[in-house]
Amino acid sequence: MSAEIPAIAFDVQARLLAGCALERSIQVQGFLGAKSRRSKKLVLHATQIEFAEGE
C-alpha cells in the first residue's frame, strides 16, 4: 500500500532534502498536523529524515 502526503521540513531537515536527489529512498519521522493555523489541509511535519543505505 502506498500514499502521497504533502510534507513540511524546516532548518536542518529542509537543507538535507534540498541536497537530496529525486527518487531517492528516505525514511521520515514526524507528526501529522494542519499546514498552518488558518489551513485545515493535512501535512506531514518532518522532524527526522534518514537516507536509505546504499543509495
N, C-alpha and C positions, 0 to 999 in steps of 0.2 A: 504494500500500500504506500502511496506517496501523496504528498500535498504541497502546495505552494503557499507560503505565508510571507507577507512583507516583513522585513526586519529593519531595526534601527540599531546602529552601533555608534558609540561616542569614544573620543580620546584615543587610547592605545588600540582598542579593538577596531575602531574605524581605520586607523593607519595600517593595521595588519591586513584588513580587507582591501584597502586601496592598492596595496602592493601585490595582491594575490591574482594569479592568472585565472581567467574564466574557465569554467568547467572543472575546477579543482575541488576535490572532496574535502569537506571540513566537518567538524563536529561543533555544534553551537549549544551553549547553555545560557539560559536567561529566564525571562518571565513573559507571559502574555499580558498585554495591557492595552489601553487606549493609545492611539497615535499621539494625542495631545489632550489637554484639558477640555478643549472645545470639540474634539472629534470622538466619535464612538467607534471608529474603524479599529479593528483588532490588528496589532502588530507584535512581533517578537522583539523584545528589547534584549539584544545580545550582551551578555556580561562576561562571557568567556568563550574564546574561539581557539580550537586546536586543529591543526592541519593533519590530514591523513598521512601516515608514514609511506615512504616510497614514491611520493609524487613530487 
